[in-house]
Amino acid sequence: MLFKTYGYAVNGINAIKIIIETNIIPGINFSIVGLPDSAVKESQQRIQAALKNINYRIPGKQITINMAPADIRKEGSAYDLTIAIGILAASEQITADKAENAVIMGELALDGTLRPIKGALPIAITAKKDGFQKFFLPAENANEAAIVEGLEIYPVEHIKQLIDYLNNKNNIEPLKINVQELFLKKINDYDFDFSDVKGQQNIKRALEIAAAGGHNVILIGPPGAGKTMLSKRLPSILPPLTLEEALETTKIHSVAGKTEKTTGLITHRPFRSPHHTISDVALVGGGNHPQPGEISLAHNGVLFLDELPEFKRTVLEVLRQPLEDRIVTISRAKFSVQYPASFMLVASMNPCPCGYYNHPDKECVCTPSMIQKYLSKISGPLMDRIDLHVEVVPVNFDELSSKHLPAESSKEIRERVIKARNIQTKRFSKIEGIYCNAQMRSKEIKEYCELDEAGMKILKTAMEKLQLSARAYDRILKVARTIADLDESENIKVSHIAEAVHYRSLDRQNWGN
């Protein structure tokens, strides 16, 4: 007898329908065809043990399982449950009428318990588009898949539970989640707040500009000045994720198997902070079975690189293309996958090996050549791609100990950021792929960043004295446009240009001279 079950293969952050045809005829053989990898081929042993432990069996006949389309490689153990139900239905050990218009996926433990799979959300989204009505999957993935409306999600903890449901011996209630309620409930919950930060008004201002325009920023200062503390609070002033952004972000984390089991939906902008020993593949993504890297996991959020010069040069250089294109393409001989990588880069670093170059009180013990060697670990092209260079100075005792100096909360700063972003949303409403000032291309810069004569004079002086590149010129204009938006000014004024130039004053050529 021939029976068809349905699963999905994940490619990048999208899913492709896989038809699993199980055919049983007289004879003795078990074969899986259709380009399966080792994990799929090993499913026979897992299925055999799981079925035996619940008093079912793989029939001693010729069983052929074809996974179509046959030219797409099938990877992983997520097809265990799909194949097992196909074998039981084809051998007429169960009634499978309820499984005919359903997606069935899950990894089997030897006792029949279901283990979670990766990519449940993109599978659910594509299954709905393909017209499926039901999705049976491990209970740990159910919250994630239930985000998709219009598809019934059935959480299954054990294969016996699903078999009894198909045989009409018990009932599994589909999981329902109010996505809007879940999304709005957690959207403003943050562990860190700018009200905790004493002093550092200029740094807060720089981070507000970065958040308002989606700009990359680097903080340079001595140890203990507050670089990491300030960076961790940046997500709390970024505009809230839209539901569309939340779904896209959750899809990436779902493919990587990093979603929260309790909620499923990611409601906060990601904040990824990899250690400086990370490899270039782990940062950008890839591997034998390509997975999203840290830059894709930071999509729609923040990638924080603490102690930037300590990262390997090759690791930092792979950032250059994603920072420009906001997408990562991982190519192999037989296939290629794309992952989105639209993130804000926030980096911090000491100004020299000892950490005290330009310190107001402590003396630096490094020689000029040591300082230059340390800073040259960061290439000019990478530094060019960072819009704001901000010097962080230590907070004095009076500011630290004062209980009367009020500090703005993240909520207050965020309101100004949202206003500026709304101006940009309106400005770029008819331009596809641009949502904030940092994403402007040459055409948009020319149209929206016009300067008067005084502004051009200041910019020309800065370009000549700081020896800035053409890319730095563009980035100064983008930052000036953001500062103007925060001031709700239609035109870029001299003060806006002057402040934007100030945030380029820590260009690499300035240090060590």
C-alpha positions in Angstrom: 0.0 0.0 0.0 1.2 3.5 -0.8 0.7 6.4 1.7 1.9 10.0 1.6 2.9 12.2 4.5 4.3 15.7 4.4 7.2 17.5 5.9 9.4 20.4 5.1 13.1 21.1 4.5 14.5 24.4 5.7 16.6 26.4 3.2 18.0 29.7 4.7 14.9 31.1 6.5 12.4 29.6 4.1 10.9 26.1 3.9 10.4 23.7 1.0 7.6 21.1 1.0 8.8 17.5 1.1 6.4 14.7 0.1 7.3 11.5 1.8 5.9 8.5 -0.1 5.9 5.2 1.8 5.3 2.1 -0.3 5.0 -1.4 1.3 5.0 -4.6 -0.9 5.9 -8.3 -0.3 9.6 -8.9 0.3 12.2 -7.9 2.9 14.0 -4.6 2.6 14.0 -1.1 4.0 15.3 1.8 1.9 15.1 5.6 2.0 15.7 7.4 -1.3 15.5 11.0 -2.3 18.9 12.4 -1.3 18.7 11.8 2.5 21.7 12.5 4.7 23.1 10.1 7.4 20.7 11.4 10.1 17.7 10.7 7.9 19.0 7.2 7.0 19.5 6.4 10.7 15.8 7.2 11.4 15.1 3.5 10.8 16.7 2.5 14.1 15.0 5.3 16.1 11.6 4.5 14.6 12.0 0.8 15.1 12.9 1.2 18.8 10.2 3.8 19.4 7.4 1.7 17.8 8.5 -1.5 19.6 8.3 0.3 23.0 4.6 1.1 22.4 3.7 -2.3 21.0 3.8 -1.4 17.3 6.3 -2.5 14.7 7.9 -1.9 11.3 6.4 -4.7 9.2 8.9 -7.3 7.8 8.2 -6.4 4.2 9.8 -4.4 1.4 9.5 -0.8 2.5 10.5 2.0 0.1 10.4 5.6 1.3 10.8 8.3 -1.3 11.4 11.9 -0.2 10.4 14.1 -3.1 11.6 16.3 -4.7 14.6 14.0 -5.0 17.1 16.7 -6.0 16.8 18.6 -2.6 19.1 17.3 0.1 17.1 16.2 3.2 19.0 16.8 6.5 18.5 16.1 10.2 16.2 14.0 12.4 13.1 16.1 12.0 11.5 13.6 9.6 11.4 10.7 12.1 7.7 11.2 13.0 6.8 11.9 9.4 8.3 8.6 8.3 6.9 6.6 11.3 3.3 7.7 10.6 3.8 6.9 6.9 4.9 3.4 7.7 2.1 2.8 10.2 -0.5 4.1 7.8 0.9 2.2 4.7 0.9 -1.0 6.8 -2.7 -0.3 7.9 -1.7 -0.4 11.6 -3.4 3.0 12.1 -6.3 4.9 10.5 -4.7 8.0 9.1 -7.6 10.0 7.6 -6.8 12.9 9.9 -3.2 13.1 8.6 -4.0 13.5 4.9 -4.0 17.3 4.9 -1.4 17.8 7.6 2.3 18.4 8.1 3.9 16.0 10.6 7.4 16.6 11.9 9.5 15.7 15.0 12.5 13.8 16.2 11.9 10.5 18.0 13.6 9.4 21.1 13.9 5.6 21.5 11.0 5.6 24.0 8.7 7.4 21.6 9.1 10.9 23.2 9.3 13.8 20.7 12.3 16.1 20.7 12.1 19.6 19.3 13.0 20.5 15.7 14.6 23.6 14.2 12.7 26.0 11.8 9.2 25.4 13.1 8.1 28.9 12.4 9.2 29.1 8.7 7.7 25.6 8.2 4.4 26.8 9.7 4.4 30.0 7.5 5.0 28.0 4.3 2.6 25.2 5.3 -0.2 27.7 5.6 0.7 29.2 2.2 0.6 25.7 0.7 -2.9 25.1 1.9 -2.3 22.7 4.8 -4.8 22.8 7.7 -2.9 21.0 10.5 0.6 20.8 11.8 1.6 18.1 14.2 4.9 18.8 15.9 6.8 18.5 19.2 5.2 20.3 22.1 8.3 22.4 22.7 7.9 24.0 19.3 4.2 24.6 19.5 4.3 28.1 20.9 6.6 29.2 18.1 4.5 27.6 15.3 1.2 28.9 16.8 2.2 32.4 15.9 0.9 31.7 12.4 -2.8 32.3 12.2 -5.0 30.1 10.0 -3.1 26.9 10.7 -4.1 24.5 13.5 -1.1 23.6 15.6 -1.2 20.3 17.5 1.4 19.9 20.2 2.5 16.3 20.6 4.7 15.0 23.4 4.8 11.3 22.5 4.2 9.3 19.3 1.6 7.2 21.1 -0.4 10.4 21.8 -0.5 11.1 18.0 -1.3 7.5 17.1 -4.3 7.4 19.5 -5.5 10.7 18.1 -5.4 9.3 14.5 -7.2 6.2 15.7 -9.9 8.3 17.3 -8.9 7.0 20.8 -8.1 10.4 22.3 -8.2 14.1 21.4 -5.4 16.7 21.0 -6.5 20.2 21.4 -4.9 22.6 18.9 -2.9 25.4 20.6 -4.2 28.9 20.1 -2.2 32.1 20.8 -3.4 35.7 20.7 -0.3 37.0 18.9 -1.3 40.7 19.2 -1.8 40.4 22.9 1.5 38.5 23.4 3.3 41.0 21.3 2.0 44.1 23.0 2.3 42.6 26.5 6.1 42.2 26.4 7.1 44.9 23.9 8.2 47.5 26.6 9.8 45.1 29.1 13.5 45.8 29.4 16.1 44.7 32.0 18.3 47.8 31.5 17.4 51.5 31.6 19.3 54.7 30.9 18.0 56.1 34.1 20.6 53.9 35.9 23.5 55.7 34.2 25.1 58.6 36.1 26.5 61.4 33.9 27.8 60.6 30.4 25.3 63.0 28.7 27.3 63.2 25.5 27.4 59.5 25.2 23.7 59.2 25.7 23.2 61.9 23.1 25.4 59.9 20.6 23.5 56.7 21.3 20.2 58.5 20.8 21.3 59.7 17.4 22.5 56.2 16.5 19.1 54.7 17.6 17.1 57.4 15.7 18.9 56.8 12.4 20.0 53.2 12.7 23.7 54.2 12.6 26.7 52.2 13.6 28.7 53.5 16.6 32.0 52.9 18.3 32.8 53.9 21.8 36.5 54.5 22.7 37.6 55.0 26.3 39.5 53.7 29.2 38.5 50.6 31.3 35.6 51.2 33.6 34.3 54.3 31.8 30.9 52.7 31.1 31.2 51.6 27.5 29.6 48.2 27.9 27.0 49.4 30.4 25.8 52.1 27.9 25.8 49.7 25.0 23.6 47.2 26.8 21.0 49.9 27.3 20.8 50.8 23.6 18.0 48.3 22.7 15.8 50.0 25.4 15.7 53.2 23.3 15.3 51.6 19.9 11.8 51.8 18.3 9.7 48.7 19.2 9.7 45.9 16.7 6.7 45.9 14.4 4.8 42.6 14.2 6.3 42.0 10.7 9.9 42.5 12.0 9.2 40.3 15.0 8.1 37.4 12.8 11.1 37.9 10.5 13.5 37.9 13.5 11.8 34.9 15.1 12.2 33.0 11.8 16.0 33.4 11.9 16.2 32.3 15.5 13.8 29.4 14.8 16.2 28.1 12.1 19.1 28.4 14.5 17.0 26.6 17.3 17.3 29.6 19.6 13.7 30.6 20.2 12.2 30.9 23.7 10.1 27.8 24.5 7.7 29.7 26.7 6.6 32.4 24.3 7.9 31.5 20.8 7.6 35.1 19.4 10.6 37.4 19.8 9.2 40.7 21.0 12.4 42.6 21.7 15.1 43.7 19.3 18.0 41.2 19.6 21.2 42.2 21.4 24.0 39.8 20.4 27.4 40.1 22.1 29.8 37.4 20.9 33.1 36.8 22.6 36.2 38.1 20.8 37.4 34.5 20.2 34.6 33.9 17.7 35.5 32.5 14.3 34.5 34.2 11.0 32.1 31.4 10.2 30.4 31.7 13.5 30.0 35.4 13.0 28.8 35.5 9.4 27.1 32.1 9.3 27.9 28.9 7.4 29.3 25.5 8.2 28.7 22.0 6.6 25.0 22.5 7.3 24.7 26.3 6.9 23.3 28.0 9.9 22.7 31.8 10.6 25.7 33.5 12.2 25.7 36.1 14.9 25.2 39.0 12.4 21.9 37.3 11.2 20.8 36.6 14.8 21.2 40.3 15.4 18.9 41.2 12.4 16.6 44.1 13.3 18.7 44.6 16.5 22.2 45.3 17.8 25.5 43.4 17.3 27.8 44.5 20.1 31.5 43.7 19.7 33.2 44.4 23.0 37.0 45.0 22.9 37.0 45.4 19.1 40.8 45.2 18.5 40.9 41.8 20.3 38.8 40.2 17.5 40.8 38.5 14.8 41.4 40.6 11.7 39.8 38.1 9.4 36.7 38.1 11.6 36.3 41.9 11.5 36.9 42.0 7.7 33.9 39.7 7.0 31.7 42.4 8.5 32.4 44.9 5.7 30.1 43.5 3.1 27.1 42.7 5.4 27.3 46.3 6.8 26.8 47.7 3.3 24.4 45.1 1.7 22.5 44.1 4.9 22.3 40.5 3.7 24.6 37.5 3.8 24.9 35.0 1.0 26.6 31.6 1.9 27.6 29.8 -1.2 28.6 26.2 -1.6 29.4 24.0 -4.6 25.8 22.7 -4.9 23.7 25.4 -3.3 23.6 28.8 -1.7 21.5 30.3 1.0 20.7 33.9 2.0 20.2 35.3 5.5 19.1 38.8 6.3 21.7 40.9 8.3 20.2 44.4 8.9 21.8 45.2 12.2 23.3 48.1 14.1 26.9 47.6 14.9 28.0 48.9 18.3 31.6 48.4 19.2 33.8 49.4 22.2 37.5 49.5 22.6 40.3 50.9 24.7 42.4 53.6 23.0 45.7 51.7 23.6 47.0 48.4 25.2 47.2 49.8 28.7 43.8 51.6 28.2 44.8 55.1 29.4 45.8 57.0 26.3 44.1 60.4 26.4 42.9 59.7 30.0 42.4 63.0 32.0 44.1 61.7 35.2 46.1 58.5 34.6 49.3 58.4 32.5 49.5 56.1 29.5 52.6 53.9 29.5 52.4 52.9 25.9 54.7 54.1 23.2 53.3 55.8 20.0 54.3 52.7 18.0 52.4 50.4 20.4 49.3 52.6 20.2 49.5 52.7 16.4 49.9 48.9 16.2 47.0 48.4 18.6 44.7 50.6 16.6 45.8 49.4 13.2 44.1 46.0 14.1 41.0 47.8 12.9 41.2 48.5 9.2 40.4 51.8 7.7 37.5 50.4 5.5 35.8 49.0 8.6 36.2 52.2 10.6 34.8 54.1 7.6 31.6 52.0 7.9 31.0 53.2 11.4 29.1 56.4 11.5 29.7 57.7 15.0 33.1 57.6 16.8 32.6 58.6 20.4 35.2 59.2 23.1 34.0 58.0 26.5 35.6 59.7 29.5 35.4 58.4 33.1 32.6 59.8 35.3 33.9 61.9 38.3 33.1 61.1 41.9 30.6 64.0 42.3 28.4 62.7 39.4 28.7 59.1 40.6 27.7 59.8 44.2 25.1 62.5 43.5 21.5 61.5 44.3 20.0 64.8 43.1 21.1 64.8 39.4 18.1 63.4 37.5 18.8 61.0 34.7 16.5 60.6 31.7 14.8 57.3 31.5 14.9 55.1 28.4 11.2 55.7 27.9 11.8 59.5 27.5 14.6 59.1 25.1 12.7 56.4 23.1 9.8 58.8 22.5 12.2 61.2 20.7 13.7 58.3 18.8 10.3 57.1 17.7 9.3 60.6 16.5 12.5 60.9 14.4 11.9 57.4 13.0 8.3 58.4 12.1 9.7 61.3 10.1 12.0 58.9 8.2 9.2 56.4 7.6 7.2 59.1 6.0 10.2 60.3 4.0 11.0 56.8 2.6 7.5 55.5 2.3 7.8 55.2 -1.5 11.3 53.8 -1.5 11.6 50.0 -1.2 14.2 48.6 1.2 14.9 51.9 3.0 13.4 52.5 6.5 15.9 54.8 8.2 18.6 57.3 7.4 21.5 54.9 7.8 20.2 52.9 4.8 20.2 55.8 2.4 22.1 55.4 -0.9 23.8 58.0 -2.9 20.6 59.0 -4.7 18.7 59.6 -1.4 21.6 61.4 0.2 21.7 63.8 -2.8 17.9 64.4 -2.5 17.5 64.6 1.3 20.8 65.9 2.6 21.3 69.3 0.8 23.5 71.7 2.6 23.7 75.5 2.6 26.9 77.4 1.9 28.0 77.6 5.5 27.4 73.9 6.0 29.4 73.0 2.9 32.3 75.1 4.2 32.4 73.3 7.6 32.2 69.9 5.9 35.0 70.8 3.4 37.3 71.9 6.3 36.6 68.7 8.2 37.3 66.5 5.1 40.6 68.1 4.5 41.8 68.2 8.1 40.7 64.7 9.1 41.6 63.2 5.7 38.2 61.6 5.5 37.1 59.2 2.7 34.2 59.6 0.3 32.3 57.0 2.4 32.9 59.1 5.5 31.5 62.1 3.7 28.3 60.3 3.0 28.0 59.1 6.6 28.5 62.6 8.0 25.5 63.7 5.9 23.4 60.8 7.1 24.2 61.5 10.7 23.4 65.2 10.1 20.1 64.3 8.6 19.3 62.2 11.7 20.2 65.1 14.0 17.9 67.4 12.0 15.1 64.8 12.3 15.5 64.8 16.1 15.2 68.6 16.0 12.2 68.2 13.7 14.0 70.4 11.2 13.3 70.0 7.5 16.7 71.4 6.5 20.1 70.4 7.7 21.6 73.4 9.6 25.2 74.3 10.4 24.8 73.1 14.0 23.7 69.7 12.7 26.7 69.4 10.4 29.1 70.5 13.2 27.8 67.9 15.6 27.9 65.2 12.9 31.6 66.1 12.2 32.3 65.9 15.9 31.3 62.3 15.8 34.1 61.6 13.2 36.8 63.2 15.2 38.0 59.8 16.5 38.9 58.5 13.1 41.9 56.2 13.2 44.3 58.8 11.6 43.7 61.0 14.7 45.0 58.4 17.1 48.7 58.0 17.9 49.7 61.2 16.2 
